[in-house]
Amino acid sequence: MRKVSSFCDYFIILSATSLRQANAIAQAVIKDLSTEKIKPLSPVSPNDESGWIVLDFASVVVHIFYKPIREFYSLENLWSDAKKVRLTSSVKKLESR
């Protein structure tokens, strides 16, 4: 994102198969990063029903979508000029929960 945006270096975009799963992922990210003393810039409701949860960590912004909402907004296409980076080990850690 750093070449196409002035507000962050990375977007992390992921999908969940339900609203409950999206909330669980958001809470797990917040909990895991809090052990490193990293907190989001604004509070996040643990029972968000919007289908799009944004965790803003300044240089990294995490977008957690309920899958149909992700397809509707299509951030990947909106920010298609940004370089794509695949995460593998971190994703496997989240999937193993």
PDB file as gemmi writes it, atoms N, CA and C in Angstrom:
CRYST1    1.000    1.000    1.000  90.00  90.00  90.00 P 1                      
ATOM      1  N   MET A   1       0.811  -1.196   0.000  1.00  0.00           N  
ATOM      2  CA  MET A   1       0.000   0.000   0.000  1.00  0.00           C  
ATOM      3  C   MET A   1       0.856   1.262   0.000  1.00  0.00           C  
ATOM      4  N   ARG A   2       2.100   1.169   0.452  1.00  0.00           N  
ATOM      5  CA  ARG A   2       2.864   2.407   0.644  1.00  0.00           C  
ATOM      6  C   ARG A   2       3.077   3.198  -0.632  1.00  0.00           C  
ATOM      7  N   LYS A   3       3.014   2.569  -1.799  1.00  0.00           N  
ATOM      8  CA  LYS A   3       3.208   3.326  -3.038  1.00  0.00           C  
ATOM      9  C   LYS A   3       1.910   3.958  -3.551  1.00  0.00           C  
ATOM     10  N   VAL A   4       0.774   3.512  -3.047  1.00  0.00           N  
ATOM     11  CA  VAL A   4      -0.505   4.047  -3.538  1.00  0.00           C  
ATOM     12  C   VAL A   4      -1.320   4.724  -2.436  1.00  0.00           C  
ATOM     13  N   SER A   5      -0.809   4.752  -1.220  1.00  0.00           N  
ATOM     14  CA  SER A   5      -1.553   5.302  -0.093  1.00  0.00           C  
ATOM     15  C   SER A   5      -0.621   6.039   0.862  1.00  0.00           C  
ATOM     16  N   SER A   6      -1.143   7.069   1.480  1.00  0.00           N  
ATOM     17  CA  SER A   6      -0.341   7.794   2.463  1.00  0.00           C  
ATOM     18  C   SER A   6      -0.732   7.460   3.901  1.00  0.00           C  
ATOM     19  N   PHE A   7      -1.748   6.635   4.083  1.00  0.00           N  
ATOM     20  CA  PHE A   7      -2.244   6.384   5.440  1.00  0.00           C  
ATOM     21  C   PHE A   7      -1.836   5.054   6.034  1.00  0.00           C  
ATOM     22  N   CYS A   8      -1.255   4.148   5.257  1.00  0.00           N  
ATOM     23  CA  CYS A   8      -0.777   2.889   5.829  1.00  0.00           C  
ATOM     24  C   CYS A   8       0.200   2.222   4.870  1.00  0.00           C  
ATOM     25  N   ASP A   9       0.922   1.239   5.393  1.00  0.00           N  
ATOM     26  CA  ASP A   9       1.861   0.481   4.571  1.00  0.00           C  
ATOM     27  C   ASP A   9       1.242  -0.804   4.026  1.00  0.00           C  
ATOM     28  N   TYR A  10       0.357  -1.407   4.814  1.00  0.00           N  
ATOM     29  CA  TYR A  10      -0.234  -2.686   4.418  1.00  0.00           C  
ATOM     30  C   TYR A  10      -1.715  -2.741   4.739  1.00  0.00           C  
ATOM     31  N   PHE A  11      -2.467  -3.384   3.847  1.00  0.00           N  
ATOM     32  CA  PHE A  11      -3.820  -3.852   4.119  1.00  0.00           C  
ATOM     33  C   PHE A  11      -3.705  -5.357   4.268  1.00  0.00           C  
ATOM     34  N   ILE A  12      -4.345  -5.903   5.269  1.00  0.00           N  
ATOM     35  CA  ILE A  12      -4.534  -7.355   5.352  1.00  0.00           C  
ATOM     36  C   ILE A  12      -6.026  -7.563   5.166  1.00  0.00           C  
ATOM     37  N   ILE A  13      -6.380  -8.342   4.153  1.00  0.00           N  
ATOM     38  CA  ILE A  13      -7.786  -8.549   3.807  1.00  0.00           C  
ATOM     39  C   ILE A  13      -8.080 -10.037   3.904  1.00  0.00           C  
ATOM     40  N   LEU A  14      -9.101 -10.374   4.708  1.00  0.00           N  
ATOM     41  CA  LEU A  14      -9.464 -11.781   4.825  1.00  0.00           C  
ATOM     42  C   LEU A  14     -10.963 -11.951   4.948  1.00  0.00           C  
ATOM     43  N   SER A  15     -11.405 -13.173   4.692  1.00  0.00           N  
ATOM     44  CA  SER A  15     -12.830 -13.498   4.713  1.00  0.00           C  
ATOM     45  C   SER A  15     -13.157 -14.461   5.832  1.00  0.00           C  
ATOM     46  N   ALA A  16     -14.396 -14.359   6.290  1.00  0.00           N  
ATOM     47  CA  ALA A  16     -14.939 -15.295   7.271  1.00  0.00           C  
ATOM     48  C   ALA A  16     -16.238 -15.859   6.683  1.00  0.00           C  
ATOM     49  N   THR A  17     -16.587 -17.049   7.114  1.00  0.00           N  
ATOM     50  CA  THR A  17     -17.787 -17.687   6.565  1.00  0.00           C  
ATOM     51  C   THR A  17     -19.060 -17.306   7.312  1.00  0.00           C  
ATOM     52  N   SER A  18     -18.916 -16.537   8.397  1.00  0.00           N  
ATOM     53  CA  SER A  18     -20.092 -16.073   9.144  1.00  0.00           C  
ATOM     54  C   SER A  18     -19.719 -14.805   9.907  1.00  0.00           C  
ATOM     55  N   LEU A  19     -20.731 -14.076  10.357  1.00  0.00           N  
ATOM     56  CA  LEU A  19     -20.476 -12.884  11.169  1.00  0.00           C  
ATOM     57  C   LEU A  19     -19.800 -13.262  12.479  1.00  0.00           C  
ATOM     58  N   ARG A  20     -20.219 -14.365  13.058  1.00  0.00           N  
ATOM     59  CA  ARG A  20     -19.618 -14.842  14.314  1.00  0.00           C  
ATOM     60  C   ARG A  20     -18.135 -15.153  14.114  1.00  0.00           C  
ATOM     61  N   GLN A  21     -17.800 -15.785  12.998  1.00  0.00           N  
ATOM     62  CA  GLN A  21     -16.398 -16.103  12.728  1.00  0.00           C  
ATOM     63  C   GLN A  21     -15.587 -14.819  12.508  1.00  0.00           C  
ATOM     64  N   ALA A  22     -16.153 -13.834  11.822  1.00  0.00           N  
ATOM     65  CA  ALA A  22     -15.459 -12.559  11.605  1.00  0.00           C  
ATOM     66  C   ALA A  22     -15.129 -11.908  12.944  1.00  0.00           C  
ATOM     67  N   ASN A  23     -16.082 -11.911  13.858  1.00  0.00           N  
ATOM     68  CA  ASN A  23     -15.847 -11.352  15.192  1.00  0.00           C  
ATOM     69  C   ASN A  23     -14.799 -12.145  15.955  1.00  0.00           C  
ATOM     70  N   ALA A  24     -14.837 -13.455  15.846  1.00  0.00           N  
ATOM     71  CA  ALA A  24     -13.852 -14.296  16.541  1.00  0.00           C  
ATOM     72  C   ALA A  24     -12.447 -14.038  16.005  1.00  0.00           C  
ATOM     73  N   ILE A  25     -12.320 -13.880  14.694  1.00  0.00           N  
ATOM     74  CA  ILE A  25     -11.019 -13.579  14.108  1.00  0.00           C  
ATOM     75  C   ILE A  25     -10.518 -12.230  14.612  1.00  0.00           C  
ATOM     76  N   ALA A  26     -11.396 -11.228  14.609  1.00  0.00           N  
ATOM     77  CA  ALA A  26     -11.006  -9.884  15.076  1.00  0.00           C  
ATOM     78  C   ALA A  26     -10.530  -9.940  16.519  1.00  0.00           C  
ATOM     79  N   GLN A  27     -11.265 -10.620  17.371  1.00  0.00           N  
ATOM     80  CA  GLN A  27     -10.877 -10.697  18.781  1.00  0.00           C  
ATOM     81  C   GLN A  27      -9.568 -11.466  18.953  1.00  0.00           C  
ATOM     82  N   ALA A  28      -9.346 -12.506  18.135  1.00  0.00           N  
ATOM     83  CA  ALA A  28      -8.093 -13.270  18.212  1.00  0.00           C  
ATOM     84  C   ALA A  28      -6.910 -12.414  17.773  1.00  0.00           C  
ATOM     85  N   VAL A  29      -7.080 -11.614  16.725  1.00  0.00           N  
ATOM     86  CA  VAL A  29      -6.007 -10.725  16.275  1.00  0.00           C  
ATOM     87  C   VAL A  29      -5.677  -9.714  17.363  1.00  0.00           C  
ATOM     88  N   ILE A  30      -6.714  -9.106  17.935  1.00  0.00           N  
ATOM     89  CA  ILE A  30      -6.507  -8.118  19.005  1.00  0.00           C  
ATOM     90  C   ILE A  30      -5.788  -8.759  20.193  1.00  0.00           C  
ATOM     91  N   LYS A  31      -6.232  -9.944  20.591  1.00  0.00           N  
ATOM     92  CA  LYS A  31      -5.627 -10.631  21.735  1.00  0.00           C  
ATOM     93  C   LYS A  31      -4.169 -10.991  21.454  1.00  0.00           C  
ATOM     94  N   ASP A  32      -3.904 -11.561  20.277  1.00  0.00           N  
ATOM     95  CA  ASP A  32      -2.535 -11.968  19.950  1.00  0.00           C  
ATOM     96  C   ASP A  32      -1.590 -10.772  19.889  1.00  0.00           C  
ATOM     97  N   LEU A  33      -2.027  -9.688  19.278  1.00  0.00           N  
ATOM     98  CA  LEU A  33      -1.154  -8.519  19.173  1.00  0.00           C  
ATOM     99  C   LEU A  33      -0.991  -7.796  20.508  1.00  0.00           C  
ATOM    100  N   SER A  34      -1.990  -7.914  21.377  1.00  0.00           N  
ATOM    101  CA  SER A  34      -1.864  -7.261  22.691  1.00  0.00           C  
ATOM    102  C   SER A  34      -0.726  -7.871  23.506  1.00  0.00           C  
ATOM    103  N   THR A  35      -0.392  -9.132  23.251  1.00  0.00           N  
ATOM    104  CA  THR A  35       0.747  -9.742  23.951  1.00  0.00           C  
ATOM    105  C   THR A  35       2.057  -9.082  23.547  1.00  0.00           C  
ATOM    106  N   GLU A  36       2.059  -8.446  22.378  1.00  0.00           N  
ATOM    107  CA  GLU A  36       3.226  -7.699  21.903  1.00  0.00           C  
ATOM    108  C   GLU A  36       3.067  -6.198  22.201  1.00  0.00           C  
ATOM    109  N   LYS A  37       2.045  -5.862  23.001  1.00  0.00           N  
ATOM    110  CA  LYS A  37       1.739  -4.475  23.364  1.00  0.00           C  
ATOM    111  C   LYS A  37       1.334  -3.628  22.154  1.00  0.00           C  
ATOM    112  N   ILE A  38       0.665  -4.285  21.185  1.00  0.00           N  
ATOM    113  CA  ILE A  38       0.146  -3.599  20.000  1.00  0.00           C  
ATOM    114  C   ILE A  38      -1.370  -3.590  20.110  1.00  0.00           C  
ATOM    115  N   LYS A  39      -1.947  -2.399  20.056  1.00  0.00           N  
ATOM    116  CA  LYS A  39      -3.398  -2.261  20.193  1.00  0.00           C  
ATOM    117  C   LYS A  39      -3.954  -1.479  19.016  1.00  0.00           C  
ATOM    118  N   PRO A  40      -5.205  -1.778  18.613  1.00  0.00           N  
ATOM    119  CA  PRO A  40      -5.810  -0.996  17.525  1.00  0.00           C  
ATOM    120  C   PRO A  40      -6.035   0.446  17.966  1.00  0.00           C  
ATOM    121  N   LEU A  41      -6.053   1.355  17.000  1.00  0.00           N  
ATOM    122  CA  LEU A  41      -6.217   2.771  17.305  1.00  0.00           C  
ATOM    123  C   LEU A  41      -7.606   3.110  17.828  1.00  0.00           C  
ATOM    124  N   SER A  42      -8.596   2.296  17.497  1.00  0.00           N  
ATOM    125  CA  SER A  42      -9.954   2.537  18.011  1.00  0.00           C  
ATOM    126  C   SER A  42     -10.564   1.226  18.484  1.00  0.00           C  
ATOM    127  N   PRO A  43     -11.501   1.309  19.423  1.00  0.00           N  
ATOM    128  CA  PRO A  43     -12.114   0.082  19.951  1.00  0.00           C  
ATOM    129  C   PRO A  43     -12.971  -0.616  18.897  1.00  0.00           C  
ATOM    130  N   VAL A  44     -13.103  -1.918  19.061  1.00  0.00           N  
ATOM    131  CA  VAL A  44     -13.896  -2.732  18.143  1.00  0.00           C  
ATOM    132  C   VAL A  44     -14.923  -3.493  18.951  1.00  0.00           C  
ATOM    133  N   SER A  45     -16.167  -3.416  18.519  1.00  0.00           N  
ATOM    134  CA  SER A  45     -17.234  -4.140  19.209  1.00  0.00           C  
ATOM    135  C   SER A  45     -17.034  -5.643  19.040  1.00  0.00           C  
ATOM    136  N   PRO A  46     -17.107  -6.418  20.116  1.00  0.00           N  
ATOM    137  CA  PRO A  46     -16.960  -7.873  19.987  1.00  0.00           C  
ATOM    138  C   PRO A  46     -18.174  -8.539  19.344  1.00  0.00           C  
ATOM    139  N   ASN A  47     -19.242  -7.771  19.137  1.00  0.00           N  
ATOM    140  CA  ASN A  47     -20.454  -8.323  18.520  1.00  0.00           C  
ATOM    141  C   ASN A  47     -20.858  -7.541  17.278  1.00  0.00           C  
ATOM    142  N   ASP A  48     -19.888  -7.133  16.493  1.00  0.00           N  
ATOM    143  CA  ASP A  48     -20.137  -6.369  15.271  1.00  0.00           C  
ATOM    144  C   ASP A  48     -20.982  -7.202  14.306  1.00  0.00           C  
ATOM    145  N   GLU A  49     -21.999  -6.591  13.725  1.00  0.00           N  
ATOM    146  CA  GLU A  49     -22.862  -7.301  12.781  1.00  0.00           C  
ATOM    147  C   GLU A  49     -22.839  -6.685  11.391  1.00  0.00           C  
ATOM    148  N   SER A  50     -21.852  -5.824  11.136  1.00  0.00           N  
ATOM    149  CA  SER A  50     -21.793  -5.144   9.843  1.00  0.00           C  
ATOM    150  C   SER A  50     -21.271  -6.035   8.723  1.00  0.00           C  
ATOM    151  N   GLY A  51     -20.474  -7.039   9.074  1.00  0.00           N  
ATOM    152  CA  GLY A  51     -19.868  -7.887   8.063  1.00  0.00           C  
ATOM    153  C   GLY A  51     -18.524  -7.365   7.576  1.00  0.00           C  
ATOM    154  N   TRP A  52     -18.085  -6.219   8.123  1.00  0.00           N  
ATOM    155  CA  TRP A  52     -16.783  -5.648   7.754  1.00  0.00           C  
ATOM    156  C   TRP A  52     -16.175  -5.036   9.003  1.00  0.00           C  
ATOM    157  N   ILE A  53     -15.168  -5.678   9.546  1.00  0.00           N  
ATOM    158  CA  ILE A  53     -14.492  -5.209  10.745  1.00  0.00           C  
ATOM    159  C   ILE A  53     -13.121  -4.684  10.328  1.00  0.00           C  
ATOM    160  N   VAL A  54     -12.821  -3.461  10.746  1.00  0.00           N  
ATOM    161  CA  VAL A  54     -11.538  -2.854  10.416  1.00  0.00           C  
ATOM    162  C   VAL A  54     -10.741  -2.667  11.702  1.00  0.00           C  
ATOM    163  N   LEU A  55      -9.540  -3.224  11.714  1.00  0.00           N  
ATOM    164  CA  LEU A  55      -8.615  -3.050  12.830  1.00  0.00           C  
ATOM    165  C   LEU A  55      -7.472  -2.176  12.329  1.00  0.00           C  
ATOM    166  N   ASP A  56      -7.375  -0.978  12.862  1.00  0.00           N  
ATOM    167  CA  ASP A  56      -6.375  -0.024  12.408  1.00  0.00           C  
ATOM    168  C   ASP A  56      -5.196  -0.019  13.375  1.00  0.00           C  
ATOM    169  N   PHE A  57      -4.067  -0.506  12.887  1.00  0.00           N  
ATOM    170  CA  PHE A  57      -2.840  -0.528  13.677  1.00  0.00           C  
ATOM    171  C   PHE A  57      -1.831   0.465  13.093  1.00  0.00           C  
ATOM    172  N   ALA A  58      -2.316   1.577  12.560  1.00  0.00           N  
ATOM    173  CA  ALA A  58      -1.520   2.652  11.950  1.00  0.00           C  
ATOM    174  C   ALA A  58      -0.907   2.208  10.633  1.00  0.00           C  
ATOM    175  N   SER A  59       0.238   1.584  10.638  1.00  0.00           N  
ATOM    176  CA  SER A  59       0.868   1.219   9.371  1.00  0.00           C  
ATOM    177  C   SER A  59       0.261  -0.039   8.749  1.00  0.00           C  
ATOM    178  N   VAL A  60      -0.489  -0.793   9.547  1.00  0.00           N  
ATOM    179  CA  VAL A  60      -1.174  -1.991   9.051  1.00  0.00           C  
ATOM    180  C   VAL A  60      -2.658  -1.870   9.380  1.00  0.00           C  
ATOM    181  N   VAL A  61      -3.495  -2.040   8.354  1.00  0.00           N  
ATOM    182  CA  VAL A  61      -4.941  -2.004   8.549  1.00  0.00           C  
ATOM    183  C   VAL A  61      -5.489  -3.376   8.159  1.00  0.00           C  
ATOM    184  N   VAL A  62      -6.175  -4.021   9.093  1.00  0.00           N  
ATOM    185  CA  VAL A  62      -6.721  -5.357   8.886  1.00  0.00           C  
ATOM    186  C   VAL A  62      -8.207  -5.236   8.570  1.00  0.00           C  
ATOM    187  N   HIS A  63      -8.618  -5.802   7.441  1.00  0.00           N  
ATOM    188  CA  HIS A  63     -10.024  -5.815   7.031  1.00  0.00           C  
ATOM    189  C   HIS A  63     -10.512  -7.256   7.135  1.00  0.00           C  
ATOM    190  N   ILE A  64     -11.490  -7.486   8.008  1.00  0.00           N  
ATOM    191  CA  ILE A  64     -12.063  -8.822   8.177  1.00  0.00           C  
ATOM    192  C   ILE A  64     -13.494  -8.754   7.663  1.00  0.00           C  
ATOM    193  N   PHE A  65     -13.759  -9.490   6.607  1.00  0.00           N  
ATOM    194  CA  PHE A  65     -15.054  -9.458   5.951  1.00  0.00           C  
ATOM    195  C   PHE A  65     -15.826 -10.756   6.124  1.00  0.00           C  
ATOM    196  N   TYR A  66     -17.133 -10.637   6.279  1.00  0.00           N  
ATOM    197  CA  TYR A  66     -18.032 -11.757   6.015  1.00  0.00           C  
ATOM    198  C   TYR A  66     -17.999 -11.902   4.498  1.00  0.00           C  
ATOM    199  N   LYS A  67     -17.787 -13.107   4.003  1.00  0.00           N  
ATOM    200  CA  LYS A  67     -17.465 -13.335   2.593  1.00  0.00           C  
ATOM    201  C   LYS A  67     -18.356 -12.579   1.590  1.00  0.00           C  
ATOM    202  N   PRO A  68     -19.685 -12.592   1.710  1.00  0.00           N  
ATOM    203  CA  PRO A  68     -20.503 -11.855   0.722  1.00  0.00           C  
ATOM    204  C   PRO A  68     -20.224 -10.342   0.725  1.00  0.00           C  
ATOM    205  N   ILE A  69     -19.900  -9.800   1.885  1.00  0.00           N  
ATOM    206  CA  ILE A  69     -19.592  -8.369   1.984  1.00  0.00           C  
ATOM    207  C   ILE A  69     -18.253  -8.086   1.296  1.00  0.00           C  
ATOM    208  N   ARG A  70     -17.295  -8.985   1.466  1.00  0.00           N  
ATOM    209  CA  ARG A  70     -15.995  -8.811   0.798  1.00  0.00           C  
ATOM    210  C   ARG A  70     -16.178  -8.808  -0.709  1.00  0.00           C  
ATOM    211  N   GLU A  71     -16.973  -9.707  -1.218  1.00  0.00           N  
ATOM    212  CA  GLU A  71     -17.210  -9.768  -2.659  1.00  0.00           C  
ATOM    213  C   GLU A  71     -17.900  -8.495  -3.153  1.00  0.00           C  
ATOM    214  N   PHE A  72     -18.816  -7.948  -2.369  1.00  0.00           N  
ATOM    215  CA  PHE A  72     -19.532  -6.731  -2.758  1.00  0.00           C  
ATOM    216  C   PHE A  72     -18.590  -5.532  -2.849  1.00  0.00           C  
ATOM    217  N   TYR A  73     -17.769  -5.318  -1.819  1.00  0.00           N  
ATOM    218  CA  TYR A  73     -16.897  -4.143  -1.787  1.00  0.00           C  
ATOM    219  C   TYR A  73     -15.615  -4.305  -2.605  1.00  0.00           C  
ATOM    220  N   SER A  74     -15.141  -5.516  -2.754  1.00  0.00           N  
ATOM    221  CA  SER A  74     -14.010  -5.834  -3.626  1.00  0.00           C  
ATOM    222  C   SER A  74     -12.817  -4.880  -3.457  1.00  0.00           C  
ATOM    223  N   LEU A  75     -12.304  -4.796  -2.233  1.00  0.00           N  
ATOM    224  CA  LEU A  75     -11.163  -3.912  -1.968  1.00  0.00           C  
ATOM    225  C   LEU A  75      -9.947  -4.249  -2.825  1.00  0.00           C  
ATOM    226  N   GLU A  76      -9.779  -5.520  -3.132  1.00  0.00           N  
ATOM    227  CA  GLU A  76      -8.644  -5.916  -3.966  1.00  0.00           C  
ATOM    228  C   GLU A  76      -8.680  -5.202  -5.313  1.00  0.00           C  
ATOM    229  N   ASN A  77      -9.870  -5.042  -5.879  1.00  0.00           N  
ATOM    230  CA  ASN A  77      -9.989  -4.342  -7.159  1.00  0.00           C  
ATOM    231  C   ASN A  77      -9.855  -2.832  -6.984  1.00  0.00           C  
ATOM    232  N   LEU A  78     -10.398  -2.311  -5.905  1.00  0.00           N  
ATOM    233  CA  LEU A  78     -10.319  -0.878  -5.646  1.00  0.00           C  
ATOM    234  C   LEU A  78      -8.869  -0.429  -5.481  1.00  0.00           C  
ATOM    235  N   TRP A  79      -8.062  -1.259  -4.817  1.00  0.00           N  
ATOM    236  CA  TRP A  79      -6.654  -0.941  -4.571  1.00  0.00           C  
ATOM    237  C   TRP A  79      -5.750  -1.827  -5.423  1.00  0.00           C  
ATOM    238  N   SER A  80      -6.143  -2.103  -6.647  1.00  0.00           N  
ATOM    239  CA  SER A  80      -5.407  -3.054  -7.493  1.00  0.00           C  
ATOM    240  C   SER A  80      -4.005  -2.589  -7.868  1.00  0.00           C  
ATOM    241  N   ASP A  81      -3.712  -1.294  -7.732  1.00  0.00           N  
ATOM    242  CA  ASP A  81      -2.359  -0.808  -8.027  1.00  0.00           C  
ATOM    243  C   ASP A  81      -1.359  -1.162  -6.929  1.00  0.00           C  
ATOM    244  N   ALA A  82      -1.847  -1.577  -5.780  1.00  0.00           N  
ATOM    245  CA  ALA A  82      -0.958  -1.938  -4.671  1.00  0.00           C  
ATOM    246  C   ALA A  82      -0.351  -3.318  -4.924  1.00  0.00           C  
ATOM    247  N   LYS A  83       0.872  -3.497  -4.500  1.00  0.00           N  
ATOM    248  CA  LYS A  83       1.554  -4.786  -4.631  1.00  0.00           C  
ATOM    249  C   LYS A  83       0.900  -5.797  -3.692  1.00  0.00           C  
ATOM    250  N   LYS A  84       0.656  -7.004  -4.191  1.00  0.00           N  
ATOM    251  CA  LYS A  84       0.066  -8.059  -3.373  1.00  0.00           C  
ATOM    252  C   LYS A  84       1.165  -8.915  -2.770  1.00  0.00           C  
ATOM    253  N   VAL A  85       1.000  -9.218  -1.486  1.00  0.00           N  
ATOM    254  CA  VAL A  85       1.940 -10.064  -0.752  1.00  0.00           C  
ATOM    255  C   VAL A  85       1.123 -11.171  -0.100  1.00  0.00           C  
ATOM    256  N   ARG A  86       1.510 -12.407  -0.336  1.00  0.00           N  
ATOM    257  CA  ARG A  86       0.798 -13.538   0.273  1.00  0.00           C  
ATOM    258  C   ARG A  86       1.401 -13.873   1.618  1.00  0.00           C  
ATOM    259  N   LEU A  87       0.531 -14.099   2.607  1.00  0.00           N  
ATOM    260  CA  LEU A  87       0.966 -14.554   3.927  1.00  0.00           C  
ATOM    261  C   LEU A  87       0.656 -16.035   4.031  1.00  0.00           C  
ATOM    262  N   THR A  88       1.614 -16.809   4.478  1.00  0.00           N  
ATOM    263  CA  THR A  88       1.360 -18.243   4.596  1.00  0.00           C  
ATOM    264  C   THR A  88       1.419 -18.723   6.028  1.00  0.00           C  
ATOM    265  N   SER A  89       2.506 -18.500   6.720  1.00  0.00           N  
ATOM    266  CA  SER A  89       2.652 -19.056   8.074  1.00  0.00           C  
ATOM    267  C   SER A  89       1.655 -18.428   9.039  1.00  0.00           C  
ATOM    268  N   SER A  90       1.400 -17.135   8.918  1.00  0.00           N  
ATOM    269  CA  SER A  90       0.442 -16.479   9.809  1.00  0.00           C  
ATOM    270  C   SER A  90      -0.961 -16.999   9.584  1.00  0.00           C  
ATOM    271  N   VAL A  91      -1.305 -17.221   8.333  1.00  0.00           N  
ATOM    272  CA  VAL A  91      -2.636 -17.727   8.005  1.00  0.00           C  
ATOM    273  C   VAL A  91      -2.801 -19.134   8.565  1.00  0.00           C  
ATOM    274  N   LYS A  92      -1.808 -19.964   8.443  1.00  0.00           N  
ATOM    275  CA  LYS A  92      -1.891 -21.324   8.965  1.00  0.00           C  
ATOM    276  C   LYS A  92      -2.081 -21.301  10.487  1.00  0.00           C  
ATOM    277  N   LYS A  93      -1.424 -20.358  11.149  1.00  0.00           N  
ATOM    278  CA  LYS A  93      -1.581 -20.242  12.607  1.00  0.00           C  
ATOM    279  C   LYS A  93      -3.021 -19.910  12.960  1.00  0.00           C  
ATOM    280  N   LEU A  94      -3.628 -18.968  12.227  1.00  0.00           N  
ATOM    281  CA  LEU A  94      -5.019 -18.598  12.498  1.00  0.00           C  
ATOM    282  C   LEU A  94      -5.972 -19.753  12.182  1.00  0.00           C  
ATOM    283  N   GLU A  95      -5.697 -20.472  11.091  1.00  0.00           N  
ATOM    284  CA  GLU A  95      -6.573 -21.573  10.680  1.00  0.00           C  
ATOM    285  C   GLU A  95      -6.532 -22.732  11.674  1.00  0.00           C  
ATOM    286  N   SER A  96      -5.444 -22.893  12.390  1.00  0.00           N  
ATOM    287  CA  SER A  96      -5.301 -24.028  13.304  1.00  0.00           C  
ATOM    288  C   SER A  96      -6.087 -23.840  14.584  1.00  0.00           C  
ATOM    289  N   ARG A  97      -6.657 -22.669  14.800  1.00  0.00           N  
ATOM    290  CA  ARG A  97      -7.403 -22.404  16.037  1.00  0.00           C  
ATOM    291  C   ARG A  97      -8.722 -23.109  16.055  1.00  0.00           C  
TER     292      ARG A  97                                                      
END                                                                             
